[in-house]
Structures are given as structure tokens and as C-alpha cells.
């Protein structure tokens, strides 16, 4: 029941939010309810999961549209059934509709107040200078590795054999064997073995903690002891270490733009709330309720 009400509220939100042109086409109709083309497309655009699915598989669009239309029809039919039984007069229904209306009005109000928000190049540069520490590139290492794979449910003997094999590969490297050649022969990492085990640049926070902890201890040119991870044992060679640095403005520009816009939006929302509070002072009765409940 709660899911159904949530779906109904979502449909109401979309109904209010979408502006329709005179040419907007009705694509489904149930009793007094009409579903417009723009509403359907808005439903798709507002669902990140559907957006990703259609980006990967554009041919699924017709199937997705049919599914959404069918859901809209079912909700409309159930709504008509509820009206036929006079359920719209129930207090809990009125309350939920009131909450839905409130959400829609708040959303549209904020959209209207924020739609013309802009940030200038000068403002972005000033914001960047004041908040440079937010735009750090973490310390990094350029690495190659050879993976000796161990299944997750492997017994101790299998793990011991894999560790022995990893140690043997390392011994060959220490004696002067080329890392790239042994990676192509021995590595079980299919994504990197043909590149000589090259993993590229790894920054702190981008890989498994147990793996990260060990590779950042290594010096350039150093070959690690076998490092255990959920995938097996890794032999790692650090090609180069890259110190933590602050991104230059041009590299951080889009992040700066979004951060500054969010800050301006917060300021505008805060100002709007304060202004409206002056005319409509909120009243909270939580303390009175606690006292009535015996101080709980």
C-alpha cells in the first residue's frame, strides 16, 4: 500500500512539474486522467537508473516506455477504484495529498528562485583561492603488478601453492628478469597482463586498503613481497611516486563552479526561509509532548 501511494505521489509530482506546450501529445488516457508525452519523458529523465540503461542500450527505449505507461495506467485505474469507494474523503488520504501538494509547491518554488543562478569567472577564481585545500590531488603511485589468483573459497593448500608461486616469480624479478615479460606470462589479471602488468596511476583511496597500505611503502623501482588481497597475491613494482598536489584552477574549474553554485543555492534558500519565517513563525510542541509523556 505504501509503495502504491509513493508511486501515486511521484506521478502527481511529475504532473505538476512538467510544463506542456499546446502541441504536447496525449499518449494514454484513463477516465479523466491523461498522460502526456512530456510527462513520460520526464519520468525517464528523472530516473538515473533508467538513464544509464538507455545510455548503454538505446534499443530498450520502447520497452521502457511501454512499462512506464502500463504502470501509469494501473495506478490510474486503482485511483478510479478508490474514488468510486469514496476513499479520497479519508483523513489519511487527505493528509497524504496535502503532503504531496506541499512537496510539489516547494520544489517549483525553489526551481523558480534558483533557475537564473549564475557564477562568474571572477567569483569562481575568488572561491578557488579561498578554498584551495578542497582541490587537492592525493598522493599517488604509478605501478605494475603480477597477480597470482586465489579463489575466494580456496583451502590452505591452494593458498600455500599460490604464495609459493608468487615468491618464485618475485625471485626471478629480483635476479633481473623483466617485469613486463613475466607479467605477460604469469599474471592472472587479464586486464593488465598484456600491458606488462601496468595499472597506471593509483591515488590514495582508489584501491583496496590492504593493497594500498603496502604499495605506498615502496620506493620507485622496488619490488614488493607478495601482497595478499581478496583476489590472491600481488607482486608490485612502483615505477614512480607522485606527491600530493593542489589542482590548478583550470583543472578544478568545473568542480569549483558546482561547489560555488551549491554555496549560493544554500545562501538563497536560507534567505528565503528566514524571510518566510517572519510572516509564518514555525511552532514546535515537542517539549510539551515530552512533558505530557512524563519527561521521557
N, C-alpha and C positions, 0 to 999 in steps of 0.2 A: 504493500500500500504506500509506504514511504517513497519507494523508488518511483511509483506511478505519479505521485504528487510532485516529486522532484522533476520528472520529465515534463509534466504539465507546466510547472513553473518556468522551466527552461524554454519551453515553446512560447509562453507568454512574454518572457524577456525578449526573445528574438522578434516576436510580433511587434513589440513597442519600439525596439532599437532600429529596425530596418526601415529606411525611408524608401518609398516606392515611387517610381515615375508612372505617368499615365500609360506608358507602353508596357509596364510590367505584366507578365503573363501569369494567369492562374493555371497552376499545373495539377491541382487536386481540390476537391470540394466535398464537404460532408455537411449536410444541413446548412446552417448559417455560416459555417466555418470555411474559409478559403486559404489555400496555401499558395503563395506567390513564388515565382522563380527566384527572386532576390532573397527571399527568406530561406529557401533551400540552400542556395549558395553560401549564405551567411552561416548556416548551421555547419556546413563543411569547413569553411574558413576558420570558424571559432573552435574547431576540434583539432588540436595538434596531432593526435594520433592518426586521424583521417588524412590530414595534410601530408604526413610522412608516407602513409600507404600510397596515396595517389601520386606523390612525387616519384616513388620507386616503381609504381605500376599504374600509369595513366589509364590503361585499358579497364581498370576496375571502376572507373567513374560511374558508368551506367548502373552497375551493380550496387554501388554505394548509394546512389540517388534513389534507386528503387527501394532499398532497405529503409532509408530515412522517410520516404513518402509513406511506406507501409506503416512505420511506427507512428507517423503523424495521423494517419487515418485511424489506427487503432485507438490512439489517445482521444481523438475527436469523437469516435463512436462511444467510448466509455464515458466521456464528458456528457454527451447527449443522454446516455443512460442514467447518469447521476442527476441531471436536470429533470428528467422525466419522473424521478422519485423525489424531487424537491430537496435534494441534498445541498444545493447551494445556500439554503437558508440555515444550515447547521452552523453553530458558533465556530467550530474548529475550521470549517471550510472558509468562512468569512475572514477568520484570523489569518489563514494561510494566503488568501488572495490579497489581503491588506499588506502582508509582508512582501509578497511578490511585487505589488504595485510600488511599495516603498523602495525596493531594490532597483526596480526599473527607473524610477524617478531620480534616485541618487546617481545611478550610472549615467543617465542622459545629462543631468545637471553638471556632473564633473567633466563629461566629454565636451560640453558646450564651453565651460570655463577654461579648459586646457587645450582646446583644439588649435588655437593660434599661438601656442607657446613656442618661442624660438630662442636659440642661443647663438650669440655672435662669436666670431673668431677671437676677438679680444677677450670676451668673457671666458672662453674655453682656455685660453693661454693663462689668464689670471688664476683660474681654478686649478689648472695643472701645476702652476708654480706653488700654490698653497698646499697642494695635496700630492706632491711628487712621490711620497713614500707609498702611496696606493698603487703606483705603476711600476713596481719592481719586477724584474725578471729573476726568478730564483736561481741559485747556483745550479750548474748543470755539468754533465759529463758526456763526452762522445764515446760510445762503447761498441765493442763487438762481443759476441758470445757464442758459445757452443753449448747446446742443450743435450743432455742425456736424459731422455724422457723416462719417467717412472709412473705407471698407472696409479690412480688415487687409492685403490684398494689393494695395492701390491703387498705381498708378505715381506718379511725381513730379509729373506734370502735374495729376493728380486732387488730390493733396495741396496743390499750389500754388493751385488754384482754390478749394478748401475754405478755405485760410488767407486768401485774398483776401476771400472771402465773410464770414468771421468778423470780419476787420478792418472791413469795411463796416458790419456790424451794430454793432460797437463804436463806430464814428464816430457813428452815429445816436444811440446812448445818450449819448455824451459831449455831443452837441448838445441833449440834453434829452428825447429820446424815452422813453416809459415802458417800463421793463424788462419788466413783465408782458405788455404788449401785443406787444412784439417776440418774447418767448418763445413766446407762443401762435401767432404767425405763422411764425417761423423755426426754432424748436428741433426737433431730430430726436429728442429724448428724449421718447418718448410717455408715459412715466410721470409726468413733471413739467410738460410744456408747458401742459396745461390748468389747472395750478395756478400759472401765471405763472412757471414755472421753479423753483418752491420745492423745495429739497432738505431743508428743515428744519435741524436742528442736527447738525453733524458734529463728532465729537470726534477728537482725535489718535489715530491708529492704526486708524481706522474706514474709511479710504478709500485710494485708490492713492497711493503715496509721492510720485510726481511731481506729482499733483494737490494733495495735502496741503501739500507744500512751498511752493507758490505761494499758495494761498488764505489760509494763516496769516500771510503777509506783508502782506496787505491791511488797510487801515483801514476802519472802518464807513463805508458809503456809497461806497467806492471801487470802480471797475470795472476788472477785470483786463485786461491784454493777452491775446490768445488763448493758452490753455494747452493744450499737446499732451498727449494720452493715447492709450492703445490704441484708444479709441473715436472719436477725432477731435480737434476743437478746441473748448474751452470758453471762453465769456465768463462771468465770475463777478462777482457783486455780493455783498459782505459786508453783511448787514443789521445784525449785532451780533456783538461778541466776548464770550465768556464765560470768565472766569478759572478756572484750576484751583481746585477746592474739595474739602473733605472732606465726604463724605456724613454727614448727621445719623444718629444711632443708629437711629431708626425706619426710615429709608430703607435702611440697611445691615443691618437686623436678621436677615434670612434668611441672608445671606452670613456674618454673624457666627456664627449658630447652626451652620452647616455647618462653618465653619473651626474653631470650638471643639470640635465633635464629633470632627472628624478629629484634632485635637491630643490629645484624651482617648483616642481609639482607639489612637493611636501609643504613648501612655504605657502603656496597659493591655497592648498587645502586647509592648512592651519589657519590662515587668514579668514577664509570663508566660514570655517567652523566657529571661530571667535565672533565674527560679525553676526552670524545667525543665532548664536547663543545669547547675544544681547537682547534679541527680541523674543527668544524662546528658551528661557533658562531651564536646563535639564533638572529633574528632581529624581533623586535616588533614595529609596527607602530601605536599603539593605540593613542599616543599623537597627531600625525599628523592628524589622523581621527577626534579626538575631536576638534582640531583647525579648520579643514575644516567645521565642523558642527556648527561653531560659538561659540565654548567654552562650548558646552553642555556636 
